[in-house]
Amino acid sequence: MTKKDKDAIAPAEGADRAAPRRRGRPAKAAATEAASEAPSKDRQFVTALARGFQILQCFTETRRELTVSQLAKLTGLPQPTVWRLCHTMLELGMLQIDPTDRLRPGLAVLQLGFAALAGDGFITMARPHMQALADEFGAACGLGIRSGAYMVFVERCESENQLLLNLRTGSRIPILTSAFGWAYIAGHPEPERGQLMAEMQKLDPATYRQWEKGLAAAIAEYESRGFVINAGVFHKAYNTAAVPLRAADGTIPYVLNCGSAAATLPEAVLRERVAPRLSELARLLTELLGRADLS
């Protein structure tokens, strides 16, 4: 970032604390900011650290480089605050800056991600079973976790089929439109399920209204058959089944999915052949999850 840009946005110490909230901010940004500040009543909660992670979560496969202004808009935080947080992360190697003053995640972030995945013995145990299922149906089999309003792939095994979506480990997909997300919500009992749905509705009211009936139908199918089907919602030419993995403590640490192009896996085939096999695999992986927790 040029000195001129820094001087333009760097305020006097503490100035951003008194800055008035901007009117007309996008609802999503407002919700994101509110979410980051909600735990502030917890005396152990470090808001500055949470905001730093909030900034890092703005980077995705489709948003690989961002300016300070873009980060401020995405997070709903004051631009001077965003700059100071980014400056700190630049010094620590968590962010890098290019000659055009665009920021991107640094190698230090990558090292943390690899360390997290390498330390998860469950994923290592699950991988060959997922690959076998993907190969059996000419599909892709994924394992995901929740991150805010998204589900994030922590593992993805693909067959040789050329008609698969371009997703990989680290890809994020919306909870409200994906089989991953629908299964994550469906797998929770009430009242947690209702709380999750209310949270999603607050974060993205328009998308929630559009797919509320589809989500309700998916929950009903999960209650009766133990899996959800997302046919042409996340992508109009792609069908996916998903099953939540419930840990011994009742939480859902992972969701398992299997999907492919509709030409490869028509909805009927997905529902009658793939989804039952996916449910079997989910039961096996739940057992492996228990072993991994004990090891």
QUIZIKA-V776640 format. One record per residue. N is the residue number from 1. OMEGA is omega in whole degrees, -180 to 180 (* if undefined). D_CENTER is the distance of its C-alpha to the mean C-alpha in Angstrom with 2 decimals. Layout:
# QUIZIKA-V776640
n=N omega=OMEGA d_center=D_CENTER
n=N omega=OMEGA d_center=D_CENTER
This chain:
# QUIZIKA-V776640
n=1 omega=-178 d_center=29.47
n=2 omega=180 d_center=33.11
n=3 omega=180 d_center=35.31
n=4 omega=179 d_center=35.94
n=5 omega=180 d_center=32.26
n=6 omega=-178 d_center=31.91
n=7 omega=-177 d_center=35.06
n=8 omega=-175 d_center=33.96
n=9 omega=-178 d_center=30.87
n=10 omega=-177 d_center=31.90
n=11 omega=171 d_center=33.49
n=12 omega=-177 d_center=35.98
n=13 omega=177 d_center=34.67
n=14 omega=-176 d_center=33.05
n=15 omega=-177 d_center=33.32
n=16 omega=180 d_center=29.66
n=17 omega=-178 d_center=29.97
n=18 omega=-177 d_center=32.51
n=19 omega=179 d_center=30.93
n=20 omega=177 d_center=30.78
n=21 omega=-179 d_center=27.53
n=22 omega=177 d_center=27.40
n=23 omega=173 d_center=28.15
n=24 omega=177 d_center=26.28
n=25 omega=179 d_center=22.88
n=26 omega=-179 d_center=20.11
n=27 omega=-179 d_center=18.93
n=28 omega=180 d_center=15.29
n=29 omega=180 d_center=16.50
n=30 omega=180 d_center=18.74
n=31 omega=180 d_center=16.22
n=32 omega=180 d_center=14.00
n=33 omega=-180 d_center=17.27
n=34 omega=-180 d_center=18.43
n=35 omega=-178 d_center=15.44
n=36 omega=-177 d_center=16.05
n=37 omega=-176 d_center=19.71
n=38 omega=-178 d_center=19.69
n=39 omega=-173 d_center=20.28
n=40 omega=177 d_center=23.12
n=41 omega=177 d_center=25.68
n=42 omega=-175 d_center=24.74
n=43 omega=179 d_center=27.26
n=44 omega=-176 d_center=25.31
n=45 omega=-179 d_center=22.21
n=46 omega=-175 d_center=22.33
n=47 omega=-179 d_center=21.10
n=48 omega=178 d_center=21.67
n=49 omega=179 d_center=19.45
n=50 omega=180 d_center=16.59
n=51 omega=176 d_center=17.20
n=52 omega=178 d_center=17.17
n=53 omega=178 d_center=13.67
n=54 omega=178 d_center=12.75
n=55 omega=-179 d_center=14.48
n=56 omega=-179 d_center=12.85
n=57 omega=177 d_center=9.31
n=58 omega=-178 d_center=11.09
n=59 omega=179 d_center=11.64
n=60 omega=177 d_center=9.92
n=61 omega=-178 d_center=11.85
n=62 omega=176 d_center=13.59
n=63 omega=-175 d_center=14.13
n=64 omega=179 d_center=15.56
n=65 omega=-178 d_center=18.34
n=66 omega=174 d_center=18.80
n=67 omega=177 d_center=21.87
n=68 omega=179 d_center=22.37
n=69 omega=179 d_center=23.08
n=70 omega=179 d_center=19.85
n=71 omega=178 d_center=17.89
n=72 omega=-180 d_center=20.13
n=73 omega=-178 d_center=19.48
n=74 omega=-177 d_center=15.68
n=75 omega=-175 d_center=15.85
n=76 omega=180 d_center=19.06
n=77 omega=177 d_center=20.79
n=78 omega=-177 d_center=24.37
n=79 omega=178 d_center=24.81
n=80 omega=177 d_center=27.17
n=81 omega=180 d_center=24.74
n=82 omega=-180 d_center=22.04
n=83 omega=-178 d_center=24.76
n=84 omega=177 d_center=25.88
n=85 omega=179 d_center=22.47
n=86 omega=178 d_center=22.01
n=87 omega=179 d_center=25.59
n=88 omega=-179 d_center=24.96
n=89 omega=173 d_center=21.98
n=90 omega=-180 d_center=24.20
n=91 omega=-178 d_center=26.92
n=92 omega=-179 d_center=24.74
n=93 omega=178 d_center=23.43
n=94 omega=176 d_center=19.78
n=95 omega=173 d_center=20.23
n=96 omega=180 d_center=22.74
n=97 omega=-178 d_center=24.68
n=98 omega=-177 d_center=26.43
n=99 omega=179 d_center=29.88
n=100 omega=177 d_center=28.59
n=101 omega=175 d_center=26.88
n=102 omega=-177 d_center=23.33
n=103 omega=175 d_center=20.88
n=104 omega=180 d_center=18.44
n=105 omega=180 d_center=16.85
n=106 omega=-178 d_center=19.74
n=107 omega=180 d_center=20.56
n=108 omega=177 d_center=20.25
n=109 omega=179 d_center=16.44
n=110 omega=179 d_center=16.61
n=111 omega=177 d_center=18.99
n=112 omega=-180 d_center=16.78
n=113 omega=179 d_center=14.01
n=114 omega=180 d_center=16.84
n=115 omega=-180 d_center=18.41
n=116 omega=-179 d_center=15.50
n=117 omega=-179 d_center=15.29
n=118 omega=-178 d_center=19.09
n=119 omega=-179 d_center=19.55
n=120 omega=-179 d_center=17.75
n=121 omega=180 d_center=20.72
n=122 omega=-179 d_center=19.08
n=123 omega=179 d_center=17.07
n=124 omega=179 d_center=20.46
n=125 omega=-176 d_center=22.16
n=126 omega=-170 d_center=19.75
n=127 omega=-177 d_center=19.77
n=128 omega=178 d_center=23.32
n=129 omega=178 d_center=22.91
n=130 omega=180 d_center=19.84
n=131 omega=180 d_center=21.79
n=132 omega=179 d_center=24.80
n=133 omega=179 d_center=23.11
n=134 omega=-180 d_center=21.69
n=135 omega=-178 d_center=25.22
n=136 omega=-175 d_center=26.93
n=137 omega=-179 d_center=25.44
n=138 omega=-172 d_center=24.81
n=139 omega=172 d_center=21.09
n=140 omega=-179 d_center=17.80
n=141 omega=-175 d_center=16.40
n=142 omega=176 d_center=12.89
n=143 omega=-175 d_center=11.43
n=144 omega=176 d_center=7.86
n=145 omega=179 d_center=6.66
n=146 omega=172 d_center=5.14
n=147 omega=-179 d_center=4.12
n=148 omega=-179 d_center=6.35
n=149 omega=-176 d_center=6.41
n=150 omega=167 d_center=3.12
n=151 omega=-176 d_center=2.98
n=152 omega=176 d_center=3.67
n=153 omega=172 d_center=7.42
n=154 omega=173 d_center=9.80
n=155 omega=177 d_center=12.70
n=156 omega=180 d_center=14.00
n=157 omega=-175 d_center=17.72
n=158 omega=171 d_center=19.56
n=159 omega=179 d_center=23.09
n=160 omega=180 d_center=25.55
n=161 omega=-179 d_center=24.85
n=162 omega=-175 d_center=24.67
n=163 omega=-179 d_center=23.00
n=164 omega=176 d_center=19.40
n=165 omega=-180 d_center=16.48
n=166 omega=178 d_center=15.77
n=167 omega=-179 d_center=12.48
n=168 omega=176 d_center=12.37
n=169 omega=-177 d_center=11.05
n=170 omega=178 d_center=8.47
n=171 omega=178 d_center=7.56
n=172 omega=177 d_center=4.49
n=173 omega=-175 d_center=5.81
n=174 omega=176 d_center=6.73
n=175 omega=-171 d_center=7.52
n=176 omega=-177 d_center=11.04
n=177 omega=-175 d_center=11.99
n=178 omega=175 d_center=10.65
n=179 omega=175 d_center=12.46
n=180 omega=-176 d_center=9.52
n=181 omega=180 d_center=8.91
n=182 omega=179 d_center=12.70
n=183 omega=178 d_center=13.48
n=184 omega=179 d_center=11.38
n=185 omega=-177 d_center=13.38
n=186 omega=-176 d_center=16.54
n=187 omega=180 d_center=16.66
n=188 omega=175 d_center=17.26
n=189 omega=172 d_center=20.91
n=190 omega=8 d_center=22.35
n=191 omega=-177 d_center=22.27
n=192 omega=-179 d_center=18.70
n=193 omega=179 d_center=17.68
n=194 omega=178 d_center=19.52
n=195 omega=178 d_center=18.01
n=196 omega=-179 d_center=14.43
n=197 omega=177 d_center=15.76
n=198 omega=179 d_center=17.64
n=199 omega=179 d_center=14.72
n=200 omega=179 d_center=12.86
n=201 omega=179 d_center=16.31
n=202 omega=-178 d_center=16.84
n=203 omega=-177 d_center=13.74
n=204 omega=-175 d_center=14.54
n=205 omega=-176 d_center=18.02
n=206 omega=180 d_center=18.91
n=207 omega=179 d_center=16.12
n=208 omega=180 d_center=16.61
n=209 omega=-177 d_center=20.32
n=210 omega=-173 d_center=20.01
n=211 omega=-179 d_center=18.21
n=212 omega=-179 d_center=19.43
n=213 omega=178 d_center=22.10
n=214 omega=178 d_center=19.97
n=215 omega=179 d_center=17.61
n=216 omega=179 d_center=20.85
n=217 omega=179 d_center=22.32
n=218 omega=178 d_center=19.44
n=219 omega=179 d_center=19.81
n=220 omega=179 d_center=23.54
n=221 omega=177 d_center=23.28
n=222 omega=-180 d_center=21.19
n=223 omega=-176 d_center=23.94
n=224 omega=-173 d_center=26.62
n=225 omega=174 d_center=25.34
n=226 omega=177 d_center=22.40
n=227 omega=174 d_center=19.82
n=228 omega=177 d_center=18.14
n=229 omega=176 d_center=18.85
n=230 omega=-175 d_center=17.01
n=231 omega=175 d_center=19.85
n=232 omega=179 d_center=19.63
n=233 omega=178 d_center=17.06
n=234 omega=174 d_center=13.99
n=235 omega=-171 d_center=16.79
n=236 omega=-179 d_center=20.41
n=237 omega=-175 d_center=21.70
n=238 omega=180 d_center=19.12
n=239 omega=-176 d_center=19.13
n=240 omega=171 d_center=16.79
n=241 omega=-180 d_center=17.40
n=242 omega=180 d_center=15.16
n=243 omega=176 d_center=16.21
n=244 omega=174 d_center=14.76
n=245 omega=-177 d_center=16.22
n=246 omega=179 d_center=17.99
n=247 omega=-178 d_center=19.25
n=248 omega=-179 d_center=22.81
n=249 omega=177 d_center=21.96
n=250 omega=179 d_center=20.37
n=251 omega=178 d_center=16.73
n=252 omega=-178 d_center=14.01
n=253 omega=-178 d_center=12.51
n=254 omega=169 d_center=11.44
n=255 omega=-179 d_center=11.46
n=256 omega=177 d_center=13.71
n=257 omega=176 d_center=14.17
n=258 omega=-177 d_center=16.96
n=259 omega=178 d_center=17.69
n=260 omega=177 d_center=19.86
n=261 omega=-179 d_center=21.74
n=262 omega=179 d_center=23.74
n=263 omega=179 d_center=26.86
n=264 omega=-179 d_center=26.06
n=265 omega=174 d_center=24.65
n=266 omega=-176 d_center=26.23
n=267 omega=-179 d_center=24.88
n=268 omega=179 d_center=27.93
n=269 omega=179 d_center=27.50
n=270 omega=-176 d_center=23.83
n=271 omega=-172 d_center=24.85
n=272 omega=-178 d_center=28.09
n=273 omega=-174 d_center=27.59
n=274 omega=-175 d_center=24.04
n=275 omega=177 d_center=22.44
n=276 omega=177 d_center=25.25
n=277 omega=178 d_center=24.86
n=278 omega=178 d_center=21.12
n=279 omega=176 d_center=22.09
n=280 omega=179 d_center=24.67
n=281 omega=179 d_center=22.30
n=282 omega=178 d_center=19.94
n=283 omega=177 d_center=23.09
n=284 omega=-178 d_center=23.98
n=285 omega=176 d_center=20.67
n=286 omega=175 d_center=20.89
n=287 omega=179 d_center=24.29
n=288 omega=179 d_center=23.09
n=289 omega=178 d_center=20.45
n=290 omega=178 d_center=23.45
n=291 omega=-180 d_center=25.44
n=292 omega=179 d_center=22.87
n=293 omega=-178 d_center=22.76
n=294 omega=-176 d_center=26.55
n=295 omega=* d_center=27.00
